[in-house]
Amino acid sequence: MIAFGSGSRPKRYGGVVIPLDINGEPSPRVRHFDLTPLYDPLIGLLSAINIEGAMIVADTLVLLNRGITGKSDNAVVRYRRRDLLALIDGRVSNVEPISIRRFPLGSIDGVDLGFTDGAPLPDGRWLFT
């Protein structure tokens, strides 16, 4: 299991790998890694980030950026899974996305809608809240 800090502040540039055993139980051997090589280039592309969802779909890491009103858009950002593994191992200093797609989700009663989380489906599609 991998957890991502939101990137909304420098204190939130950390990631954690929590190994799971065969029964899905977490191991006490938690491993921390730095998301700066991923987040700094992304901020340059989106102006501000607030990562609210992360999932692996096939060989792709998919990040869901929750738009920040007046600063950035809701966006789906895709990376190669191998780049995520290199990031976790500390073997890269810069990770560029393979694609960014902005999603205008509208608003309800003047409140902007944004991504909160996502989940992959077996057929390669995914859902978001």
Backbone atoms as SQL, in Angstrom:
CREATE TABLE atoms (id INTEGER PRIMARY KEY, chain TEXT, resi INTEGER, resn TEXT, atom TEXT, x REAL, y REAL, z REAL);
INSERT INTO atoms VALUES
  (1, 'A', 1, 'MET', 'N', 0.859, -1.151, 0.000),
  (2, 'A', 1, 'MET', 'CA', 0.000, 0.000, 0.000),
  (3, 'A', 1, 'MET', 'C', 0.913, 1.224, 0.000),
  (4, 'A', 2, 'ILE', 'N', 0.531, 2.233, -0.780),
  (5, 'A', 2, 'ILE', 'CA', 1.319, 3.457, -0.880),
  (6, 'A', 2, 'ILE', 'C', 0.403, 4.633, -0.553),
  (7, 'A', 3, 'ALA', 'N', 0.897, 5.538, 0.291),
  (8, 'A', 3, 'ALA', 'CA', 0.153, 6.747, 0.643),
  (9, 'A', 3, 'ALA', 'C', 0.951, 7.960, 0.175),
  (10, 'A', 4, 'PHE', 'N', 0.229, 8.950, -0.344),
  (11, 'A', 4, 'PHE', 'CA', 0.840, 10.168, -0.858),
  (12, 'A', 4, 'PHE', 'C', 0.405, 11.361, -0.023),
  (13, 'A', 5, 'GLY', 'N', 1.354, 12.225, 0.349),
  (14, 'A', 5, 'GLY', 'CA', 0.990, 13.514, 0.911),
  (15, 'A', 5, 'GLY', 'C', 0.341, 14.336, -0.188),
  (16, 'A', 6, 'SER', 'N', -0.449, 15.330, 0.185),
  (17, 'A', 6, 'SER', 'CA', -1.214, 16.097, -0.807),
  (18, 'A', 6, 'SER', 'C', -0.359, 17.037, -1.654),
  (19, 'A', 7, 'GLY', 'N', 0.813, 17.424, -1.157),
  (20, 'A', 7, 'GLY', 'CA', 1.641, 18.376, -1.890),
  (21, 'A', 7, 'GLY', 'C', 1.173, 19.812, -1.764),
  (22, 'A', 8, 'SER', 'N', 0.119, 20.050, -0.980),
  (23, 'A', 8, 'SER', 'CA', -0.422, 21.404, -0.856),
  (24, 'A', 8, 'SER', 'C', 0.503, 22.323, -0.045),
  (25, 'A', 9, 'ARG', 'N', 1.420, 21.739, 0.700),
  (26, 'A', 9, 'ARG', 'CA', 2.444, 22.471, 1.456),
  (27, 'A', 9, 'ARG', 'C', 3.704, 21.607, 1.454),
  (28, 'A', 10, 'PRO', 'N', 4.876, 22.226, 1.616),
  (29, 'A', 10, 'PRO', 'CA', 6.107, 21.412, 1.636),
  (30, 'A', 10, 'PRO', 'C', 6.103, 20.302, 2.687),
  (31, 'A', 11, 'LYS', 'N', 5.424, 20.486, 3.804),
  (32, 'A', 11, 'LYS', 'CA', 5.346, 19.436, 4.820),
  (33, 'A', 11, 'LYS', 'C', 4.580, 18.215, 4.304),
  (34, 'A', 12, 'ARG', 'N', 3.855, 18.384, 3.210),
  (35, 'A', 12, 'ARG', 'CA', 3.032, 17.300, 2.658),
  (36, 'A', 12, 'ARG', 'C', 3.637, 16.732, 1.380),
  (37, 'A', 13, 'TYR', 'N', 4.955, 16.710, 1.324),
  (38, 'A', 13, 'TYR', 'CA', 5.693, 16.168, 0.177),
  (39, 'A', 13, 'TYR', 'C', 6.246, 14.781, 0.469),
  (40, 'A', 14, 'GLY', 'N', 5.696, 14.100, 1.435),
  (41, 'A', 14, 'GLY', 'CA', 6.191, 12.787, 1.801),
  (42, 'A', 14, 'GLY', 'C', 5.254, 11.686, 1.349),
  (43, 'A', 15, 'GLY', 'N', 5.834, 10.539, 1.065),
  (44, 'A', 15, 'GLY', 'CA', 5.068, 9.349, 0.731),
  (45, 'A', 15, 'GLY', 'C', 5.474, 8.217, 1.649),
  (46, 'A', 16, 'VAL', 'N', 4.615, 7.216, 1.745),
  (47, 'A', 16, 'VAL', 'CA', 4.870, 6.082, 2.617),
  (48, 'A', 16, 'VAL', 'C', 4.482, 4.801, 1.883),
  (49, 'A', 17, 'VAL', 'N', 5.353, 3.804, 1.969),
  (50, 'A', 17, 'VAL', 'CA', 5.053, 2.466, 1.475),
  (51, 'A', 17, 'VAL', 'C', 4.832, 1.591, 2.708),
  (52, 'A', 18, 'ILE', 'N', 3.680, 0.928, 2.752),
  (53, 'A', 18, 'ILE', 'CA', 3.358, 0.016, 3.847),
  (54, 'A', 18, 'ILE', 'C', 3.161, -1.368, 3.235),
  (55, 'A', 19, 'PRO', 'N', 4.146, -2.257, 3.408),
  (56, 'A', 19, 'PRO', 'CA', 3.987, -3.606, 2.848),
  (57, 'A', 19, 'PRO', 'C', 2.816, -4.337, 3.505),
  (58, 'A', 20, 'LEU', 'N', 2.108, -5.111, 2.720),
  (59, 'A', 20, 'LEU', 'CA', 1.001, -5.925, 3.222),
  (60, 'A', 20, 'LEU', 'C', 1.381, -7.394, 3.121),
  (61, 'A', 21, 'ASP', 'N', 0.961, -8.172, 4.107),
  (62, 'A', 21, 'ASP', 'CA', 1.233, -9.603, 4.038),
  (63, 'A', 21, 'ASP', 'C', 0.175, -10.294, 3.176),
  (64, 'A', 22, 'ILE', 'N', 0.248, -11.593, 3.062),
  (65, 'A', 22, 'ILE', 'CA', -0.649, -12.357, 2.199),
  (66, 'A', 22, 'ILE', 'C', -2.117, -12.199, 2.583),
  (67, 'A', 23, 'ASN', 'N', -2.377, -11.842, 3.848),
  (68, 'A', 23, 'ASN', 'CA', -3.749, -11.634, 4.322),
  (69, 'A', 23, 'ASN', 'C', -4.183, -10.181, 4.247),
  (70, 'A', 24, 'GLY', 'N', -3.306, -9.326, 3.691),
  (71, 'A', 24, 'GLY', 'CA', -3.641, -7.906, 3.591),
  (72, 'A', 24, 'GLY', 'C', -3.370, -7.133, 4.861),
  (73, 'A', 25, 'GLU', 'N', -2.684, -7.726, 5.808),
  (74, 'A', 25, 'GLU', 'CA', -2.356, -7.046, 7.058),
  (75, 'A', 25, 'GLU', 'C', -1.092, -6.213, 6.875),
  (76, 'A', 26, 'PRO', 'N', -1.064, -4.985, 7.424),
  (77, 'A', 26, 'PRO', 'CA', 0.118, -4.131, 7.261),
  (78, 'A', 26, 'PRO', 'C', 1.327, -4.634, 8.049),
  (79, 'A', 27, 'SER', 'N', 2.481, -4.453, 7.447),
  (80, 'A', 27, 'SER', 'CA', 3.751, -4.800, 8.072),
  (81, 'A', 27, 'SER', 'C', 4.248, -3.598, 8.878),
  (82, 'A', 28, 'PRO', 'N', 4.995, -3.821, 9.936),
  (83, 'A', 28, 'PRO', 'CA', 5.555, -2.690, 10.679),
  (84, 'A', 28, 'PRO', 'C', 6.742, -2.035, 9.965),
  (85, 'A', 29, 'ARG', 'N', 7.189, -2.607, 8.840),
  (86, 'A', 29, 'ARG', 'CA', 8.338, -2.072, 8.101),
  (87, 'A', 29, 'ARG', 'C', 7.906, -0.968, 7.139),
  (88, 'A', 30, 'VAL', 'N', 7.474, 0.145, 7.658),
  (89, 'A', 30, 'VAL', 'CA', 7.035, 1.284, 6.845),
  (90, 'A', 30, 'VAL', 'C', 8.264, 1.966, 6.241),
  (91, 'A', 31, 'ARG', 'N', 8.135, 2.343, 4.974),
  (92, 'A', 31, 'ARG', 'CA', 9.240, 2.995, 4.258),
  (93, 'A', 31, 'ARG', 'C', 8.773, 4.366, 3.768),
  (94, 'A', 32, 'HIS', 'N', 9.511, 5.406, 4.109),
  (95, 'A', 32, 'HIS', 'CA', 9.183, 6.777, 3.698),
  (96, 'A', 32, 'HIS', 'C', 9.965, 7.132, 2.429),
  (97, 'A', 33, 'PHE', 'N', 9.356, 7.970, 1.585),
  (98, 'A', 33, 'PHE', 'CA', 10.067, 8.465, 0.407),
  (99, 'A', 33, 'PHE', 'C', 9.642, 9.901, 0.126),
  (100, 'A', 34, 'ASP', 'N', 10.490, 10.610, -0.631),
  (101, 'A', 34, 'ASP', 'CA', 10.304, 12.030, -0.913),
  (102, 'A', 34, 'ASP', 'C', 9.576, 12.219, -2.239),
  (103, 'A', 35, 'LEU', 'N', 8.503, 13.015, -2.220),
  (104, 'A', 35, 'LEU', 'CA', 7.719, 13.283, -3.423),
  (105, 'A', 35, 'LEU', 'C', 8.157, 14.549, -4.160),
  (106, 'A', 36, 'THR', 'N', 9.189, 15.227, -3.678),
  (107, 'A', 36, 'THR', 'CA', 9.642, 16.460, -4.325),
  (108, 'A', 36, 'THR', 'C', 9.931, 16.275, -5.818),
  (109, 'A', 37, 'PRO', 'N', 10.625, 15.197, -6.248),
  (110, 'A', 37, 'PRO', 'CA', 10.890, 15.043, -7.683),
  (111, 'A', 37, 'PRO', 'C', 9.621, 14.898, -8.527),
  (112, 'A', 38, 'LEU', 'N', 8.520, 14.492, -7.928),
  (113, 'A', 38, 'LEU', 'CA', 7.246, 14.356, -8.622),
  (114, 'A', 38, 'LEU', 'C', 6.448, 15.655, -8.536),
  (115, 'A', 39, 'TYR', 'N', 6.403, 16.239, -7.339),
  (116, 'A', 39, 'TYR', 'CA', 5.529, 17.384, -7.097),
  (117, 'A', 39, 'TYR', 'C', 6.070, 18.705, -7.634),
  (118, 'A', 40, 'ASP', 'N', 7.366, 18.934, -7.562),
  (119, 'A', 40, 'ASP', 'CA', 7.888, 20.213, -8.069),
  (120, 'A', 40, 'ASP', 'C', 7.570, 20.427, -9.549),
  (121, 'A', 41, 'PRO', 'N', 7.834, 19.440, -10.435),
  (122, 'A', 41, 'PRO', 'CA', 7.451, 19.643, -11.845),
  (123, 'A', 41, 'PRO', 'C', 5.940, 19.806, -12.022),
  (124, 'A', 42, 'LEU', 'N', 5.150, 19.108, -11.201),
  (125, 'A', 42, 'LEU', 'CA', 3.698, 19.190, -11.322),
  (126, 'A', 42, 'LEU', 'C', 3.183, 20.576, -10.938),
  (127, 'A', 43, 'ILE', 'N', 3.760, 21.161, -9.907),
  (128, 'A', 43, 'ILE', 'CA', 3.378, 22.522, -9.526),
  (129, 'A', 43, 'ILE', 'C', 3.681, 23.481, -10.674),
  (130, 'A', 44, 'GLY', 'N', 4.801, 23.265, -11.353),
  (131, 'A', 44, 'GLY', 'CA', 5.130, 24.097, -12.504),
  (132, 'A', 44, 'GLY', 'C', 4.099, 24.000, -13.620),
  (133, 'A', 45, 'LEU', 'N', 3.424, 22.863, -13.713),
  (134, 'A', 45, 'LEU', 'CA', 2.432, 22.650, -14.766),
  (135, 'A', 45, 'LEU', 'C', 1.018, 23.056, -14.354),
  (136, 'A', 46, 'LEU', 'N', 0.693, 22.942, -13.059),
  (137, 'A', 46, 'LEU', 'CA', -0.674, 23.230, -12.596),
  (138, 'A', 46, 'LEU', 'C', -0.777, 24.480, -11.725),
  (139, 'A', 47, 'SER', 'N', 0.338, 25.085, -11.374),
  (140, 'A', 47, 'SER', 'CA', 0.422, 26.276, -10.509),
  (141, 'A', 47, 'SER', 'C', 0.317, 25.942, -9.025),
  (142, 'A', 48, 'ALA', 'N', -0.577, 25.066, -8.650),
  (143, 'A', 48, 'ALA', 'CA', -0.727, 24.632, -7.257),
  (144, 'A', 48, 'ALA', 'C', -1.292, 23.215, -7.303),
  (145, 'A', 49, 'ILE', 'N', -0.969, 22.418, -6.288),
  (146, 'A', 49, 'ILE', 'CA', -1.493, 21.056, -6.274),
  (147, 'A', 49, 'ILE', 'C', -2.134, 20.730, -4.932),
  (148, 'A', 50, 'ASN', 'N', -3.045, 19.778, -4.996),
  (149, 'A', 50, 'ASN', 'CA', -3.701, 19.224, -3.815),
  (150, 'A', 50, 'ASN', 'C', -4.130, 17.805, -4.206),
  (151, 'A', 51, 'ILE', 'N', -3.201, 16.873, -4.113),
  (152, 'A', 51, 'ILE', 'CA', -3.445, 15.503, -4.548),
  (153, 'A', 51, 'ILE', 'C', -4.375, 14.820, -3.548),
  (154, 'A', 52, 'GLU', 'N', -5.513, 14.385, -4.044),
  (155, 'A', 52, 'GLU', 'CA', -6.534, 13.775, -3.180),
  (156, 'A', 52, 'GLU', 'C', -6.759, 12.304, -3.467),
  (157, 'A', 53, 'GLY', 'N', -6.257, 11.820, -4.584),
  (158, 'A', 53, 'GLY', 'CA', -6.433, 10.417, -4.910),
  (159, 'A', 53, 'GLY', 'C', -5.234, 9.906, -5.682),
  (160, 'A', 54, 'ALA', 'N', -4.915, 8.635, -5.473),
  (161, 'A', 54, 'ALA', 'CA', -3.824, 7.987, -6.199),
  (162, 'A', 54, 'ALA', 'C', -4.196, 6.526, -6.395),
  (163, 'A', 55, 'MET', 'N', -3.952, 6.023, -7.597),
  (164, 'A', 55, 'MET', 'CA', -4.268, 4.624, -7.879),
  (165, 'A', 55, 'MET', 'C', -3.390, 4.135, -9.021),
  (166, 'A', 56, 'ILE', 'N', -3.204, 2.835, -9.050),
  (167, 'A', 56, 'ILE', 'CA', -2.504, 2.203, -10.169),
  (168, 'A', 56, 'ILE', 'C', -3.564, 1.625, -11.097),
  (169, 'A', 57, 'VAL', 'N', -3.517, 2.009, -12.359),
  (170, 'A', 57, 'VAL', 'CA', -4.403, 1.485, -13.394),
  (171, 'A', 57, 'VAL', 'C', -3.490, 0.926, -14.483),
  (172, 'A', 58, 'ALA', 'N', -3.489, -0.399, -14.616),
  (173, 'A', 58, 'ALA', 'CA', -2.570, -1.104, -15.520),
  (174, 'A', 58, 'ALA', 'C', -1.141, -0.737, -15.114),
  (175, 'A', 59, 'ASP', 'N', -0.345, -0.205, -16.031),
  (176, 'A', 59, 'ASP', 'CA', 1.036, 0.178, -15.716),
  (177, 'A', 59, 'ASP', 'C', 1.179, 1.667, -15.478),
  (178, 'A', 60, 'THR', 'N', 0.100, 2.305, -15.043),
  (179, 'A', 60, 'THR', 'CA', 0.088, 3.757, -14.891),
  (180, 'A', 60, 'THR', 'C', -0.314, 4.163, -13.478),
  (181, 'A', 61, 'LEU', 'N', 0.442, 5.103, -12.913),
  (182, 'A', 61, 'LEU', 'CA', 0.044, 5.762, -11.676),
  (183, 'A', 61, 'LEU', 'C', -0.863, 6.911, -12.072),
  (184, 'A', 62, 'VAL', 'N', -2.041, 6.964, -11.482),
  (185, 'A', 62, 'VAL', 'CA', -2.993, 8.035, -11.753),
  (186, 'A', 62, 'VAL', 'C', -3.157, 8.853, -10.478),
  (187, 'A', 63, 'LEU', 'N', -2.878, 10.154, -10.561),
  (188, 'A', 63, 'LEU', 'CA', -3.089, 11.070, -9.442),
  (189, 'A', 63, 'LEU', 'C', -4.273, 11.969, -9.756),
  (190, 'A', 64, 'LEU', 'N', -5.100, 12.220, -8.752),
  (191, 'A', 64, 'LEU', 'CA', -6.241, 13.123, -8.891),
  (192, 'A', 64, 'LEU', 'C', -5.946, 14.400, -8.122),
  (193, 'A', 65, 'ASN', 'N', -5.823, 15.498, -8.855),
  (194, 'A', 65, 'ASN', 'CA', -5.591, 16.791, -8.231),
  (195, 'A', 65, 'ASN', 'C', -6.927, 17.481, -8.004),
  (196, 'A', 66, 'ARG', 'N', -7.187, 17.828, -6.756),
  (197, 'A', 66, 'ARG', 'CA', -8.386, 18.591, -6.419),
  (198, 'A', 66, 'ARG', 'C', -8.072, 20.050, -6.693),
  (199, 'A', 67, 'GLY', 'N', -8.833, 20.650, -7.587),
  (200, 'A', 67, 'GLY', 'CA', -8.593, 22.037, -7.946),
  (201, 'A', 67, 'GLY', 'C', -8.714, 22.973, -6.754),
  (202, 'A', 68, 'ILE', 'N', -7.904, 24.015, -6.775),
  (203, 'A', 68, 'ILE', 'CA', -7.933, 25.051, -5.755),
  (204, 'A', 68, 'ILE', 'C', -8.481, 26.299, -6.435),
  (205, 'A', 69, 'THR', 'N', -9.650, 26.757, -6.005),
  (206, 'A', 69, 'THR', 'CA', -10.337, 27.868, -6.651),
  (207, 'A', 69, 'THR', 'C', -9.392, 29.047, -6.882),
  (208, 'A', 70, 'GLY', 'N', -9.299, 29.452, -8.144),
  (209, 'A', 70, 'GLY', 'CA', -8.467, 30.588, -8.521),
  (210, 'A', 70, 'GLY', 'C', -6.992, 30.268, -8.664),
  (211, 'A', 71, 'LYS', 'N', -6.586, 29.044, -8.334),
  (212, 'A', 71, 'LYS', 'CA', -5.167, 28.687, -8.393),
  (213, 'A', 71, 'LYS', 'C', -4.867, 27.531, -9.336),
  (214, 'A', 72, 'SER', 'N', -5.695, 26.492, -9.313),
  (215, 'A', 72, 'SER', 'CA', -5.426, 25.326, -10.161),
  (216, 'A', 72, 'SER', 'C', -6.730, 24.612, -10.488),
  (217, 'A', 73, 'ASP', 'N', -6.638, 23.699, -11.443),
  (218, 'A', 73, 'ASP', 'CA', -7.807, 22.962, -11.917),
  (219, 'A', 73, 'ASP', 'C', -7.850, 21.559, -11.331),
  (220, 'A', 74, 'ASN', 'N', -9.061, 20.968, -11.341),
  (221, 'A', 74, 'ASN', 'CA', -9.166, 19.533, -11.122),
  (222, 'A', 74, 'ASN', 'C', -8.457, 18.890, -12.303),
  (223, 'A', 75, 'ALA', 'N', -7.604, 17.927, -12.012),
  (224, 'A', 75, 'ALA', 'CA', -6.837, 17.320, -13.094),
  (225, 'A', 75, 'ALA', 'C', -6.515, 15.868, -12.776),
  (226, 'A', 76, 'VAL', 'N', -6.452, 15.070, -13.838),
  (227, 'A', 76, 'VAL', 'CA', -5.977, 13.691, -13.757),
  (228, 'A', 76, 'VAL', 'C', -4.579, 13.699, -14.363),
  (229, 'A', 77, 'VAL', 'N', -3.618, 13.262, -13.559),
  (230, 'A', 77, 'VAL', 'CA', -2.216, 13.272, -13.968),
  (231, 'A', 77, 'VAL', 'C', -1.733, 11.832, -14.003),
  (232, 'A', 78, 'ARG', 'N', -1.134, 11.450, -15.112),
  (233, 'A', 78, 'ARG', 'CA', -0.687, 10.065, -15.281),
  (234, 'A', 78, 'ARG', 'C', 0.840, 10.003, -15.377),
  (235, 'A', 79, 'TYR', 'N', 1.385, 8.959, -14.739),
  (236, 'A', 79, 'TYR', 'CA', 2.824, 8.681, -14.746),
  (237, 'A', 79, 'TYR', 'C', 3.036, 7.204, -15.059),
  (238, 'A', 80, 'ARG', 'N', 4.218, 6.886, -15.533),
  (239, 'A', 80, 'ARG', 'CA', 4.579, 5.480, -15.719),
  (240, 'A', 80, 'ARG', 'C', 4.806, 4.847, -14.340),
  (241, 'A', 81, 'ARG', 'N', 4.310, 3.649, -14.156),
  (242, 'A', 81, 'ARG', 'CA', 4.487, 2.964, -12.876),
  (243, 'A', 81, 'ARG', 'C', 5.968, 2.788, -12.567),
  (244, 'A', 82, 'ARG', 'N', 6.758, 2.535, -13.591),
  (245, 'A', 82, 'ARG', 'CA', 8.200, 2.358, -13.355),
  (246, 'A', 82, 'ARG', 'C', 8.830, 3.629, -12.789),
  (247, 'A', 83, 'ASP', 'N', 8.303, 4.808, -13.162),
  (248, 'A', 83, 'ASP', 'CA', 8.812, 6.067, -12.600),
  (249, 'A', 83, 'ASP', 'C', 8.463, 6.185, -11.118),
  (250, 'A', 84, 'LEU', 'N', 7.283, 5.678, -10.730),
  (251, 'A', 84, 'LEU', 'CA', 6.922, 5.651, -9.311),
  (252, 'A', 84, 'LEU', 'C', 7.901, 4.771, -8.537),
  (253, 'A', 85, 'LEU', 'N', 8.224, 3.596, -9.068),
  (254, 'A', 85, 'LEU', 'CA', 9.150, 2.696, -8.390),
  (255, 'A', 85, 'LEU', 'C', 10.534, 3.326, -8.256),
  (256, 'A', 86, 'ALA', 'N', 10.988, 4.022, -9.289),
  (257, 'A', 86, 'ALA', 'CA', 12.278, 4.717, -9.227),
  (258, 'A', 86, 'ALA', 'C', 12.235, 5.841, -8.191),
  (259, 'A', 87, 'LEU', 'N', 11.101, 6.529, -8.090),
  (260, 'A', 87, 'LEU', 'CA', 10.933, 7.586, -7.095),
  (261, 'A', 87, 'LEU', 'C', 11.024, 7.012, -5.685),
  (262, 'A', 88, 'ILE', 'N', 10.312, 5.924, -5.446),
  (263, 'A', 88, 'ILE', 'CA', 10.329, 5.284, -4.127),
  (264, 'A', 88, 'ILE', 'C', 11.744, 4.847, -3.754),
  (265, 'A', 89, 'ASP', 'N', 12.490, 4.359, -4.728),
  (266, 'A', 89, 'ASP', 'CA', 13.863, 3.904, -4.486),
  (267, 'A', 89, 'ASP', 'C', 14.872, 5.048, -4.431),
  (268, 'A', 90, 'GLY', 'N', 14.429, 6.291, -4.699),
  (269, 'A', 90, 'GLY', 'CA', 15.330, 7.440, -4.663),
  (270, 'A', 90, 'GLY', 'C', 16.274, 7.515, -5.843),
  (271, 'A', 91, 'ARG', 'N', 15.885, 6.920, -6.989),
  (272, 'A', 91, 'ARG', 'CA', 16.758, 6.870, -8.164),
  (273, 'A', 91, 'ARG', 'C', 16.499, 7.966, -9.183),
  (274, 'A', 92, 'VAL', 'N', 15.563, 8.887, -8.899),
  (275, 'A', 92, 'VAL', 'CA', 15.251, 9.958, -9.852),
  (276, 'A', 92, 'VAL', 'C', 15.236, 11.313, -9.143),
  (277, 'A', 93, 'SER', 'N', 15.598, 12.350, -9.878),
  (278, 'A', 93, 'SER', 'CA', 15.563, 13.697, -9.314),
  (279, 'A', 93, 'SER', 'C', 14.446, 14.543, -9.919),
  (280, 'A', 94, 'ASN', 'N', 13.809, 14.014, -10.972),
  (281, 'A', 94, 'ASN', 'CA', 12.742, 14.745, -11.647),
  (282, 'A', 94, 'ASN', 'C', 11.838, 13.721, -12.343),
  (283, 'A', 95, 'VAL', 'N', 10.531, 13.814, -12.088),
  (284, 'A', 95, 'VAL', 'CA', 9.579, 12.898, -12.713),
  (285, 'A', 95, 'VAL', 'C', 8.517, 13.725, -13.428),
  (286, 'A', 96, 'GLU', 'N', 8.449, 13.564, -14.739),
  (287, 'A', 96, 'GLU', 'CA', 7.477, 14.296, -15.554),
  (288, 'A', 96, 'GLU', 'C', 6.263, 13.407, -15.838),
  (289, 'A', 97, 'PRO', 'N', 5.070, 13.978, -15.824),
  (290, 'A', 97, 'PRO', 'CA', 3.885, 13.180, -16.160),
  (291, 'A', 97, 'PRO', 'C', 3.856, 12.828, -17.638),
  (292, 'A', 98, 'ILE', 'N', 3.184, 11.720, -17.951),
  (293, 'A', 98, 'ILE', 'CA', 2.995, 11.370, -19.362),
  (294, 'A', 98, 'ILE', 'C', 1.758, 12.053, -19.931),
  (295, 'A', 99, 'SER', 'N', 0.836, 12.469, -19.041),
  (296, 'A', 99, 'SER', 'CA', -0.321, 13.241, -19.508),
  (297, 'A', 99, 'SER', 'C', -0.981, 13.952, -18.335),
  (298, 'A', 100, 'ILE', 'N', -1.628, 15.045, -18.677),
  (299, 'A', 100, 'ILE', 'CA', -2.455, 15.792, -17.722),
  (300, 'A', 100, 'ILE', 'C', -3.752, 16.121, -18.439),
  (301, 'A', 101, 'ARG', 'N', -4.852, 15.791, -17.805),
  (302, 'A', 101, 'ARG', 'CA', -6.164, 16.137, -18.362),
  (303, 'A', 101, 'ARG', 'C', -6.944, 16.901, -17.303),
  (304, 'A', 102, 'ARG', 'N', -7.343, 18.106, -17.647),
  (305, 'A', 102, 'ARG', 'CA', -8.113, 18.932, -16.733),
  (306, 'A', 102, 'ARG', 'C', -9.591, 18.557, -16.814),
  (307, 'A', 103, 'PHE', 'N', -10.267, 18.569, -15.655),
  (308, 'A', 103, 'PHE', 'CA', -11.669, 18.197, -15.577),
  (309, 'A', 103, 'PHE', 'C', -12.468, 19.316, -14.910),
  (310, 'A', 104, 'PRO', 'N', -13.213, 20.088, -15.685),
  (311, 'A', 104, 'PRO', 'CA', -14.119, 21.060, -15.071),
  (312, 'A', 104, 'PRO', 'C', -15.341, 20.309, -14.531),
  (313, 'A', 105, 'LEU', 'N', -15.462, 20.227, -13.217),
  (314, 'A', 105, 'LEU', 'CA', -16.538, 19.451, -12.601),
  (315, 'A', 105, 'LEU', 'C', -17.737, 20.314, -12.215),
  (316, 'A', 106, 'GLY', 'N', -17.634, 21.618, -12.441),
  (317, 'A', 106, 'GLY', 'CA', -18.758, 22.502, -12.146),
  (318, 'A', 106, 'GLY', 'C', -18.849, 22.861, -10.676),
  (319, 'A', 107, 'SER', 'N', -20.031, 23.317, -10.294),
  (320, 'A', 107, 'SER', 'CA', -20.257, 23.731, -8.906),
  (321, 'A', 107, 'SER', 'C', -21.721, 23.491, -8.548),
  (322, 'A', 108, 'ILE', 'N', -21.974, 23.466, -7.264),
  (323, 'A', 108, 'ILE', 'CA', -23.339, 23.356, -6.742),
  (324, 'A', 108, 'ILE', 'C', -23.527, 24.481, -5.738),
  (325, 'A', 109, 'ASP', 'N', -24.539, 25.303, -5.976),
  (326, 'A', 109, 'ASP', 'CA', -24.830, 26.440, -5.099),
  (327, 'A', 109, 'ASP', 'C', -23.597, 27.296, -4.858),
  (328, 'A', 110, 'GLY', 'N', -22.802, 27.495, -5.910),
  (329, 'A', 110, 'GLY', 'CA', -21.623, 28.346, -5.821),
  (330, 'A', 110, 'GLY', 'C', -20.394, 27.691, -5.220),
  (331, 'A', 111, 'VAL', 'N', -20.479, 26.416, -4.874),
  (332, 'A', 111, 'VAL', 'CA', -19.336, 25.695, -4.304),
  (333, 'A', 111, 'VAL', 'C', -18.730, 24.816, -5.396),
  (334, 'A', 112, 'ASP', 'N', -17.444, 25.057, -5.695),
  (335, 'A', 112, 'ASP', 'CA', -16.762, 24.272, -6.717),
  (336, 'A', 112, 'ASP', 'C', -16.658, 22.813, -6.309),
  (337, 'A', 113, 'LEU', 'N', -16.864, 21.920, -7.282),
  (338, 'A', 113, 'LEU', 'CA', -16.708, 20.493, -7.045),
  (339, 'A', 113, 'LEU', 'C', -15.272, 20.090, -7.357),
  (340, 'A', 114, 'GLY', 'N', -14.775, 19.083, -6.645),
  (341, 'A', 114, 'GLY', 'CA', -13.406, 18.625, -6.869),
  (342, 'A', 114, 'GLY', 'C', -13.258, 17.164, -6.534),
  (343, 'A', 115, 'PHE', 'N', -12.159, 16.590, -7.002),
  (344, 'A', 115, 'PHE', 'CA', -11.853, 15.195, -6.700),
  (345, 'A', 115, 'PHE', 'C', -11.583, 15.026, -5.206),
  (346, 'A', 116, 'THR', 'N', -12.041, 13.904, -4.656),
  (347, 'A', 116, 'THR', 'CA', -11.734, 13.549, -3.272),
  (348, 'A', 116, 'THR', 'C', -10.961, 12.242, -3.213),
  (349, 'A', 117, 'ASP', 'N', -11.289, 11.283, -4.059),
  (350, 'A', 117, 'ASP', 'CA', -10.567, 10.019, -4.090),
  (351, 'A', 117, 'ASP', 'C', -10.950, 9.274, -5.362),
  (352, 'A', 118, 'GLY', 'N', -10.256, 8.192, -5.640),
  (353, 'A', 118, 'GLY', 'CA', -10.550, 7.385, -6.812),
  (354, 'A', 118, 'GLY', 'C', -10.279, 5.919, -6.536),
  (355, 'A', 119, 'ALA', 'N', -10.887, 5.064, -7.342),
  (356, 'A', 119, 'ALA', 'CA', -10.692, 3.617, -7.212),
  (357, 'A', 119, 'ALA', 'C', -10.699, 2.993, -8.604),
  (358, 'A', 120, 'PRO', 'N', -9.700, 2.141, -8.890),
  (359, 'A', 120, 'PRO', 'CA', -9.668, 1.478, -10.200),
  (360, 'A', 120, 'PRO', 'C', -10.679, 0.341, -10.270),
  (361, 'A', 121, 'LEU', 'N', -11.172, 0.089, -11.473),
  (362, 'A', 121, 'LEU', 'CA', -12.045, -1.050, -11.743),
  (363, 'A', 121, 'LEU', 'C', -11.243, -2.111, -12.502),
  (364, 'A', 122, 'PRO', 'N', -11.641, -3.373, -12.441),
  (365, 'A', 122, 'PRO', 'CA', -10.873, -4.447, -13.103),
  (366, 'A', 122, 'PRO', 'C', -10.683, -4.255, -14.604),
  (367, 'A', 123, 'ASP', 'N', -11.598, -3.543, -15.265),
  (368, 'A', 123, 'ASP', 'CA', -11.506, -3.393, -16.720),
  (369, 'A', 123, 'ASP', 'C', -10.679, -2.190, -17.164),
  (370, 'A', 124, 'GLY', 'N', -10.011, -1.502, -16.217),
  (371, 'A', 124, 'GLY', 'CA', -9.165, -0.373, -16.568),
  (372, 'A', 124, 'GLY', 'C', -9.822, 0.984, -16.386),
  (373, 'A', 125, 'ARG', 'N', -11.139, 0.996, -16.266),
  (374, 'A', 125, 'ARG', 'CA', -11.802, 2.261, -15.950),
  (375, 'A', 125, 'ARG', 'C', -11.621, 2.544, -14.460),
  (376, 'A', 126, 'TRP', 'N', -12.065, 3.720, -14.017),
  (377, 'A', 126, 'TRP', 'CA', -11.967, 4.034, -12.597),
  (378, 'A', 126, 'TRP', 'C', -13.126, 4.934, -12.190),
  (379, 'A', 127, 'LEU', 'N', -13.358, 4.986, -10.902),
  (380, 'A', 127, 'LEU', 'CA', -14.414, 5.808, -10.313),
  (381, 'A', 127, 'LEU', 'C', -13.787, 6.881, -9.452),
  (382, 'A', 128, 'PHE', 'N', -14.499, 7.990, -9.270),
  (383, 'A', 128, 'PHE', 'CA', -14.010, 9.007, -8.341),
  (384, 'A', 128, 'PHE', 'C', -15.161, 9.554, -7.515),
  (385, 'A', 129, 'THR', 'N', -14.805, 10.093, -6.363),
  (386, 'A', 129, 'THR', 'CA', -15.769, 10.809, -5.526),
  (387, 'A', 129, 'THR', 'C', -15.355, 12.252, -5.479);
